[in-house]
Amino acid sequence: MAFFGRNFATGLLVGCVVAVGVGVAAFAYERYDTRTLKRTERRGAVHCGVNTGLPGFSAKDAQGNWSGFDVDFCRAIAAAVFDDPKKVVFVPLDAKERFDELGKRKIDVLARNSTWTMSRETEYYLHFAGVSYYDGQGFMVPRANNKTSALELDGSKVCVQTDTTTELNLGDYFRANNMKYEVKKYPSLDEMFKAYEGGQCDVMTADVSQLYALRLKLGRPNDNEILADVISKEPLSPVVRQKDDDWLLIVKWTLFAMINAEELGIDSKNIGEAMKSTKPDVKRFVGTEGEYGEWLGLNKDWAARIIRHVGNYGEVYERNVGTGSPLGIPRGLNQLWNSGGILYAPPIR
Ligand SMILES: N[C@@H](CCC(=O)N[C@@H](CS)C(=O)NCC(=O)O)C(=O)O
């Protein structure tokens, strides 16, 4: 105010110059960055950043085939865009490099157990497209240590991976509960895992979904227990760059389509029937009514393609991490809103 007050005309002039400058910069940035869909189409594949190796979420087998919950989400985007779930280039990224590589456009989208936080959106100029998995941070301990609650961990040596929300929450939790701990930090999942396996820490902390995955990799999984305490909110979400609205819409509505399909009872087995349905909400979903696909810059049957090739949210969950899979994680919060969970997608209309 003082700035404008002392010399209003000069202030206005400087203000305008600054505004024009910002406008030009924003325009340049926008021009540079709004082309993800076009570039993806030109490259013939969605370049998708995934975890370096987390069973159930993103893992590569001996033949080089990727599978997992996050991997399937990448495939769902490819199905919507290309009608071909195989048109994905998987780019494994560790915790530290993931957001930088997205910013540098090495990948089109990051689907890698990444928690949606305010600072990540604002610091790295990103958008988290929508929660694909409601997670929370937990602790795994050797059963032999006889711990039943996280509040009994006072004085423990705790293994954690750096550059994660996990590392930050760990400090908060022990401080808030006046407990002491010795932190053992590792830059990679592998190093953290080996340290826990080798008995260098009394407890390992990570997102609960990851603890389930990591427990499977241990020589004697049942000798280890995941404590019931969950100490944080970890809304995991696919991530895209800011100023890339068209692409954000595609990623966002791919997720919503998978959730809405489950709610509508549309799955990979009955999608053929659904194409012939006379129900208005199913018709909008499969593209026999409206121009929803065209508005996304895609085809009419964009959502049907996702379900045909990859499946609805529940199918993807059960196949990769659900109680019938080796991980065996109950749906919990990731159940639909009308079945006791909090998954809720805006409608296609
Ligand atoms: N959701 C948390 C944790 C995600 C995370 O990166 N966890 C580690 C620890 S288990 C991981 O997946 N590491 C694999 C890697 O860096 O290759 C976050 O977004 O910070």
The ligand as an SDF file (V2000), in Angstrom:
LIG
                    3D

 20 19  0  0  0  0  0  0  0  0999 V2000
    4.0300  -42.3600    0.5460 N   0  0  0  0  0  0  0  0  0  0  0  0
    5.2870  -41.8850    1.0480 C   0  0  0  0  0  0  0  0  0  0  0  0
    6.3750  -42.9540    1.0210 C   0  0  0  0  0  0  0  0  0  0  0  0
    6.6540  -43.4310   -0.3680 C   0  0  0  0  0  0  0  0  0  0  0  0
    8.0240  -44.0580   -0.5710 C   0  0  0  0  0  0  0  0  0  0  0  0
    8.7980  -43.5970   -1.4480 O   0  0  0  0  0  0  0  0  0  0  0  0
    8.3610  -45.0550    0.2070 N   0  0  0  0  0  0  0  0  0  0  0  0
    9.6410  -45.6840    0.0860 C   0  0  0  0  0  0  0  0  0  0  0  0
    9.9220  -46.5370    1.3020 C   0  0  0  0  0  0  0  0  0  0  0  0
    9.2340  -48.1110    1.4340 S   0  0  0  0  0  0  0  0  0  0  0  0
    9.7520  -46.4020   -1.2340 C   0  0  0  0  0  0  0  0  0  0  0  0
    8.7690  -46.7930   -1.8260 O   0  0  0  0  0  0  0  0  0  0  0  0
   10.9680  -46.5250   -1.7380 N   0  0  0  0  0  0  0  0  0  0  0  0
   11.2840  -47.1520   -2.9720 C   0  0  0  0  0  0  0  0  0  0  0  0
   12.4070  -46.4680   -3.6790 C   0  0  0  0  0  0  0  0  0  0  0  0
   12.8060  -45.3510   -3.2930 O   0  0  0  0  0  0  0  0  0  0  0  0
   12.8730  -47.0190   -4.6720 O   0  0  0  0  0  0  0  0  0  0  0  0
    5.7590  -40.6820    0.2480 C   0  0  0  0  0  0  0  0  0  0  0  0
    5.1260  -40.3400   -0.7600 O   0  0  0  0  0  0  0  0  0  0  0  0
    6.7630  -40.0690    0.6310 O   0  0  0  0  0  0  0  0  0  0  0  0
  1  2  1  0
  2  3  1  0
  2 18  1  0
  3  4  1  0
  4  5  1  0
  5  6  2  0
  5  7  1  0
  7  8  1  0
  8  9  1  0
  8 11  1  0
  9 10  1  0
 11 12  2  0
 11 13  1  0
 13 14  1  0
 14 15  1  0
 15 16  2  0
 15 17  1  0
 18 19  2  0
 18 20  1  0
M  END
$$$$
